[in-house]
Amino acid sequence: MAGRRWAHNAAGAALAALTLTTTACSDDSGTSSSTPSGAVSAASSLASEASGVLSSATAEAKRQLNEVKNGVDARDEVKIGRVSTDSEGRATATVTAHNTADAGKSFAVQVNFRDTGGNLLDTVVLTIEDVAAGKSAEGTARSNRKLSGQLRAEIAVALRY
């Protein structure tokens, strides 16, 4: 079965900006500052912005999962493969759902992409639809944007419905 991704948001670009080192920043008056405090202020501003974007992405994923009616926790029925990169530079991971119910079911799965430091870079929600009773089906979690470096994917939420 092919997975269907829902539209979603994430904080990868803002978090990546935090890794940049800057020696010249603008203060509130618009003048350039080469002081460490100017760099700290800029980094603090970026961190605040990244936090807001990440909160928005998490809220959107939660909203999408809340749309699932009569869902039950299915984390034990869902496995995720290794992260690879597709031709567009986006992180991908195969998600396999095994339906232990006695009737066909669908799965909604939230996958988080993290760096080696554990920082959340992106989150996606996908569905794997119409999995027959006792059978398994796969879908692909694909990041919203290009991600680089060593990445890992994890199942944050899995619902069977």
TORVONU-232564 format. One record per residue: residue number from 1; residue in three letters; x, z, y of N, C-alpha, C in turn. Coordinates in steps of 0.001 Angstrom, whole numbers, plus 500000, padded with zeros to 6 digits. Layout:
BEGIN
NUM,ALA,X,Z,Y,X,Z,Y,X,Z,Y $
...
***
This chain:
BEGIN
1,MET,500838,500000,498823,500000,500000,500000,500884,500000,501242 $
2,ALA,500499,499299,502223,501249,499291,503480,500773,500447,504333 $
3,GLY,501692,501098,505017,501329,502177,505928,500952,501614,507278 $
4,ARG,500110,502321,508007,499725,501902,509341,500143,503003,510295 $
5,ARG,500969,502631,511264,501413,503606,512250,500397,503701,513368 $
6,TRP,500198,504888,513878,499364,505077,515051,500253,505063,516269 $
7,ALA,499692,504766,517413,500462,504800,518664,500874,506238,518927 $
8,HIS,502077,506432,519431,502578,507775,519658,503669,507769,520712 $
9,ASN,504074,508954,521136,505043,509160,522195,506195,509977,521651 $
10,ALA,507376,509942,522280,508479,510802,521883,509478,510951,523005 $
11,ALA,510492,511766,522768,511404,512143,523837,512807,511631,523652 $
12,GLY,513031,510657,522834,514382,510187,522527,515175,509774,523749 $
13,ALA,514600,508987,524641,515356,508507,525800,515751,509660,526712 $
14,ALA,514841,510576,526946,515172,511704,527817,516218,512597,527183 $
15,LEU,516119,512815,525864,517121,513634,525202,518483,512961,525210 $
16,ALA,518496,511646,525045,519767,510923,525080,520408,511044,526455 $
17,ALA,519603,511067,527483,520142,511190,528837,520869,512510,529028 $
18,LEU,520460,513526,528289,521122,514825,528400,522550,514793,527896 $
19,THR,522860,513842,527055,524203,513783,526492,525197,513110,527434 $
20,LEU,524693,512492,528485,525571,511827,529431,526273,512855,530308 $
21,THR,527540,512631,530594,528273,513492,531500,528313,512823,532847 $
22,THR,527983,513573,533873,527978,513015,535212,528860,513837,536125 $
23,THR,529523,513167,537030,530366,513873,537995,529815,513753,539393 $
24,ALA,528842,512908,539630,528247,512776,540951,526744,512754,540798 $
25,CYS,526064,513618,541529,524619,513726,541459,524077,513785,542874 $
26,SER,522793,513536,543022,522163,513688,544328,521460,515020,544360 $
27,ASP,521563,515679,545505,520782,516889,545672,519446,516516,546288 $
28,ASP,518605,517519,546599,517273,517234,547119,517299,516487,548442 $
29,SER,518395,516585,549203,518457,515898,550482,518857,514441,550327 $
30,GLY,519198,514015,549104,519569,512643,548852,521052,512382,549030 $
31,THR,521826,513420,549327,523269,513236,549486,523948,513413,548155 $
32,SER,525103,512768,548038,525843,512825,546791,526588,514138,546684 $
33,SER,526640,514686,545485,527339,515941,545249,528261,515771,544063 $
34,SER,529507,516127,544234,530435,516051,543110,530772,517441,542608 $
35,THR,529982,518422,543001,530236,519790,542578,529649,520032,541202 $
36,PRO,530255,520962,540469,529675,521301,539168,528230,521769,539274 $
37,SER,527877,522477,540369,526504,522954,540493,525532,521790,540634 $
38,GLY,525976,520686,541273,525130,519500,541361,524881,518906,539991 $
39,ALA,525921,518864,539163,525785,518341,537800,524892,519252,536972 $
40,VAL,525055,520553,537145,524217,521514,536417,522765,521358,536825 $
41,SER,522526,521171,538120,521163,520991,538601,520544,519732,538021 $
42,ALA,521313,518636,537990,520811,517384,537422,520525,517551,535939 $
43,ALA,521420,518209,535216,521217,518431,533787,519989,519285,533546 $
44,SER,519798,520294,534378,518633,521158,534260,517356,520364,534490 $
45,SER,517380,519464,535478,516225,518626,535758,515918,517709,534575 $
46,LEU,516963,517104,534008,516776,516243,532844,516242,517028,531659 $
47,ALA,516748,518239,531466,516278,519075,530356,514805,519395,530525 $
48,SER,514402,519685,531758,513000,519976,532026,512136,518752,531744 $
49,GLU,512598,517578,532185,511863,516341,531931,511776,516051,530441 $
50,ALA,512879,516223,529714,512891,515986,528266,511925,516918,527569 $
51,SER,511893,518156,528012,510983,519130,527423,509535,518692,527607 $
52,GLY,509219,518168,528796,507872,517693,529064,507492,516505,528209 $
53,VAL,508425,515559,528046,508169,514380,527220,507986,514788,525767 $
54,LEU,508835,515701,525297,508724,516162,523922,507402,516890,523696 $
55,SER,506998,517696,524659,505708,518383,524554,504567,517386,524479 $
56,SER,504661,516322,525262,503638,515288,525253,503580,514586,523904 $
57,ALA,504757,514263,523343,504804,513591,522043,504211,514470,520953 $
58,THR,504552,515734,520987,504039,516666,519992,502527,516818,520132 $
59,ALA,502060,516890,521368,500621,517005,521602,499875,515768,521106 $
60,GLU,500453,514586,521323,499818,513356,520859,499744,513313,519338 $
61,ALA,500820,513713,518674,500810,513742,517210,499742,514716,516715 $
62,LYS,499659,515865,517352,498650,516858,516961,497239,516304,517161 $
63,ARG,497033,515618,518282,495728,515027,518568,495343,514029,517472 $
64,GLN,496301,513188,517094,496023,512197,516067,495686,512853,514735 $
65,LEU,496416,513889,514396,496153,514579,513129,494824,515331,513171 $
66,ASN,494438,515810,514355,493156,516500,514480,491968,515554,514283 $
67,GLU,492206,514246,514416,491143,513271,514181,490813,513120,512701 $
68,VAL,491704,513574,511832,491483,513485,510389,490398,514492,510004 $
69,LYS,489368,513981,509376,488248,514841,508955,488442,515259,507507 $
70,ASN,488221,516543,507237,488298,517104,505886,489678,516938,505248 $
71,GLY,490724,517000,506057,492081,516885,505530,492550,518191,504916 $
72,VAL,493317,518072,503851,493928,519234,503217,495442,519066,503227 $
73,ASP,496151,520179,503274,497610,520146,503286,498118,519449,502032 $
74,ALA,498950,518431,502247,499453,517653,501110,500973,517502,501162 $
75,ARG,501648,518440,501809,503113,518316,501905,503777,518258,500538 $
76,ASP,503230,518932,499563,503813,518904,498220,503605,517559,497527 $
77,GLU,502726,516727,498050,502421,515433,497452,503135,514274,498161 $
78,VAL,503902,514591,499202,504535,513554,500012,506042,513759,500020 $
79,LYS,506764,512678,499799,508230,512700,499805,508726,511671,500813 $
80,ILE,509910,511928,501351,510491,510998,502310,511877,510583,501851 $
81,GLY,512183,509323,502052,513482,508788,501671,514504,508947,502787 $
82,ARG,515677,508380,502559,516748,508421,503550,516401,507559,504757 $
83,VAL,516991,507919,505862,516802,507154,507085,517738,505947,507071 $
84,SER,517209,504804,507447,518022,503603,507649,517633,503030,509011 $
85,THR,518304,501974,509389,518026,501342,510670,517581,499912,510418 $
86,ASP,516486,499504,511070,516007,498136,510882,516749,497185,511815 $
87,SER,516393,495918,511782,517093,494897,512564,516954,495097,514076 $
88,GLU,515983,495888,514505,515783,496165,515925,516446,497473,516360 $
89,GLY,517159,498128,515443,517834,499378,515772,516951,500613,515693 $
90,ARG,515771,500461,515140,514863,501607,515011,515077,502285,513667 $
91,ALA,514963,503598,513695,515101,504373,512469,513858,504182,511604 $
92,THR,514075,504051,510298,512961,503926,509363,513206,504836,508164 $
93,ALA,512130,505261,507562,512211,506052,506339,510952,505774,505520 $
94,THR,511133,505581,504230,510005,505340,503338,509339,506666,502999 $
95,VAL,508025,506681,503126,507220,507854,502790,506403,507497,501559 $
96,THR,506481,508340,500532,505726,508128,499304,504714,509260,499155 $
97,ALA,503453,508879,498988,502380,509856,498797,501843,509722,497377 $
98,HIS,501746,510840,496670,501198,510860,495317,499850,511580,495362 $
99,ASN,498800,510892,494994,497449,511435,495047,497135,512213,493776 $
100,THR,497074,513528,493897,496755,514385,492754,495254,514651,492623 $
101,ALA,494462,514114,493546,493010,514311,493493,492402,513420,492412 $
102,ASP,491140,513696,492085,490465,512911,491045,489692,511722,491609 $
103,ALA,489935,511395,492882,489316,510233,493524,490326,509647,494504 $
104,GLY,490093,508409,494915,490974,507770,495881,490990,508538,497195 $
105,LYS,492157,508642,497798,492329,509374,499050,493311,508638,499949 $
106,SER,493290,508986,501229,494270,508490,502188,495106,509664,502672 $
107,PHE,496251,509360,503263,497171,510382,503749,497541,510088,505201 $
108,ALA,497582,511122,506018,498114,511044,507389,499372,511901,507384 $
109,VAL,500485,511302,507794,501774,511978,507681,502511,511919,509017 $
110,GLN,502912,513080,509508,503755,513152,510705,505199,513278,510252 $
111,VAL,506035,512340,510709,507452,512329,510370,508250,512579,511642 $
112,ASN,509158,513532,511581,510060,513815,512690,511436,513242,512392 $
113,PHE,512022,512571,513371,513400,512102,513280,514253,513047,514105 $
114,ARG,515308,513580,513484,516192,514543,514142,517637,514090,514044 $
115,ASP,518454,514573,514999,519889,514325,514909,520520,515408,514050 $
116,THR,521833,515338,513867,522505,516298,512984,522487,517713,513549 $
117,GLY,522257,517840,514848,522140,519163,515462,520744,519744,515338 $
118,GLY,519835,518996,514738,518469,519481,514566,517548,519151,515727 $
119,ASN,518049,518439,516730,517234,518093,517893,516218,517012,517538 $
120,LEU,514984,517236,517934,513922,516266,517703,514128,515075,518630 $
121,LEU,514246,513877,518055,514452,512656,518828,513192,511805,518928 $
122,ASP,512367,511836,517897,511164,511014,517869,510227,511581,516814 $
123,THR,508957,511319,516983,507968,511718,515996,506949,510608,515852 $
124,VAL,506543,510332,514642,505562,509287,514368,504515,509820,513402 $
125,VAL,503324,509270,513507,502252,509581,512566,501855,508270,511919 $
126,LEU,501819,508245,510600,501404,507046,509880,500351,507411,508858 $
127,THR,499605,506404,508450,498637,506613,507373,499033,505766,506178 $
128,ILE,498765,506307,505040,498880,505576,503786,497473,505625,503213 $
129,GLU,496827,504481,503206,495398,504421,502920,495086,504083,501464 $
130,ASP,493956,504615,501031,493335,504237,499747,494277,504350,498556 $
131,VAL,494863,505519,498381,495732,505757,497230,494836,506171,496059 $
132,ALA,494899,505415,494990,494051,505679,493823,494378,507042,493208 $
133,ALA,493389,507634,492556,493570,508924,491889,494730,508844,490905 $
134,GLY,495627,509818,490974,496756,509885,490059,497865,508885,490339 $
135,LYS,497761,508121,491397,498746,507074,491714,499539,507436,492970 $
136,SER,500610,506667,493203,501434,506829,494394,501412,505548,495211 $
137,ALA,501636,505692,496499,501740,504543,497393,502757,504885,498470 $
138,GLU,503280,503838,499112,504316,504025,500119,503889,503489,501470 $
139,GLY,504499,504051,502495,504386,503577,503870,505751,503761,504519 $
140,THR,505946,503142,505652,507230,503267,506338,507043,503913,507692 $
141,ALA,507747,505013,507901,507795,505654,509211,508859,504915,510008 $
142,ARG,508530,504490,511215,509450,503720,512053,509458,504328,513443 $
143,SER,510647,504652,513936,510752,505271,515254,510218,504340,516332 $
144,ASN,509842,504925,517437,509299,504176,518560,510357,503402,519322 $
145,ARG,511591,503833,519227,512682,503236,519994,513934,503238,519161 $
146,LYS,514957,502614,519680,516247,502606,518998,516801,504022,518965 $
147,LEU,517286,504414,517801,517952,505699,517640,519308,505427,517014 $
148,SER,520298,506184,517424,521632,505955,516868,522211,507270,516369 $
149,GLY,523334,507159,515698,523990,508336,515142,523431,508665,513779 $
150,GLN,523887,509779,513250,523384,510233,511955,522039,510901,512172 $
151,LEU,521051,510420,511466,519684,510898,511627,519145,511399,510303 $
152,ARG,518189,512290,510409,517456,512710,509218,515973,512693,509560 $
153,ALA,515169,512473,508553,513723,512460,508728,513143,513602,507913 $
154,GLU,512073,514175,508440,511407,515268,507736,509905,515119,507876 $
155,ILE,509205,515600,506877,507747,515636,506921,507359,516888,507693 $
156,ALA,506685,516696,508821,506230,517840,509609,504837,518271,509148 $
157,VAL,503963,517292,508928,502599,517545,508484,502208,516415,507545 $
158,ALA,501491,516753,506491,500920,515742,505602,499514,516199,505235 $
159,LEU,498551,515349,505514,497163,515646,505197,496612,514590,504249 $
160,ARG,495906,515056,503231,495195,514164,502317,493722,514265,502675 $
161,TYR,493073,513103,502789,491653,513101,503138,490905,511980,502461 $
***
